[in-house]
Amino acid sequence: MTKARLLRLSVVLVSIFMILLIIVYWDNVGTAHFYLHTSFSRPRSPGAIVAGEDWEALPDVDEFLAKLLSSSLKQNSSIPRKTEQLLVQGSNKPVVSNLEENVRGYDWSTHKDRNNLDQEKLQVERQRTLREFCANSSFTFPTKERSFDDIPNYELNHLIVDDRHGVIYCYVPKVACTNWKRVMIVLSESLLDQGVPYRNPLDIPREHVHNTSTHLTFNKFWRRYGKFSRHLMKIKLKKYTKFLFVRDPFVRLISAFRSKFELENEDFYRRFAIPMLKLYSNHTNLPTSVSEAFGAGLKVSFSDFIQYLLDPRTEKMAPFNEHWRQVYRLCHPCQIDYDFIGKLETLDEDAAYLLQLLKVDRLLRFPPSYRNRTASSWEDNWFAKIPLAWRQQLYKLYEADFVLFGYPKPENLLKD
């Protein structure tokens, strides 16, 4: 009798465990359309990992979850594919309510005069460069050698997941991330307008775009899936299409300075401008509001900003703010095998090509780029009054981003 009860109890416990796993799966990827991954064929070198391949390399628990995932995918493959909706045009121009967007404006030109870039070759070259330097033992930088499991959850907060289309986007501030976040919201249908998902990215208010509750990110997995979170992350990293967009590191710094310190930003004034003005400009009794400070002509200079970045005390007090944190710290490119590397310098072409590869180009279009975007040609003027030694230190601070993503060393700024 006792053995029979134990047997029944064991069956019940195993059943509960399986039900929990199924709930986890359906909560997470039950509505995903995995046809994208079977058709997506990215340029790669021999031996590169492709989504869905090399399952035998997974640990036991991952393999079990992967088999559960694969079996469900076979069942889902018989479900008719949802009819694609044509691009919703919406208004011809965006509603500009944010000061920063109002200052910059939008470029609605079609750029038909640009030469068509050979996107496939570009991707092969960008990924080859990244892989080579990640594998090069003579090129080192902080965190390079750690594994994905070594990355703390709080450092995975820039990886946005769309389970409906099987896409993972690592956002980098000051690299068109506002509009890419808008695209991710449309694809994942994570935000509703009067009960209906947004269809036009530019209809999504900026304040909602940057609300952390709007997006499902990797760092939220622990709260939702507990000890299974890392296993699910690894499966998604193998099966989903992963992309990021980067930018010349020094130009990105100029852009961050312009938007956060040349425009009235209350939060950045209190958190960063006041300490900078006190430490590097010897100001005391500063106004408590940014409008008062600007009215009195008290603004952080670019020199103050560079000193702040180079000051060892900055990192000791808190990690770099995401707007000037290095890309390798935001997106972990040596731990995550990205399928697509876009650049702001070729944003229009890269965005159009990526949406085609994802087979969502009939669902939406990428919002047009800004006019008067901070240009690489501005570097000489911005750094003209920055001492040579500071420029050299700054390059060392961002060298990994230059090298990993194929940006040339700015020799003209690093020599007399």
Secondary structure by P-SEA (a helix, b strand, c coil): caaaaaaaaaaaaaaaaaaaaaaaaaaccccccccccccccccccccccccccccccccaaaaaaaaaaaaaaaaaccccccccccccccccccccccaaaaaccccccccccccccaaaaaaaaaaaaaaaaaaccccccccccccccccccccccccccccccbbbbbcccccaaaaaaaaaaaaacccccccccccccccccccccccccccccccccccccccaaaaaaaaaaacccccccccaaaaaaaaaaaaccccccaaaaaacaaaaaacccccccccccaaaaaaacccccaaaaaaaaacaaaaaaccccccccccccccccccccccbbbbccaaaaaaaaaaaaacccccccccccccccccccccccccccccaaaaaaaaaaccccccccccccccccccc
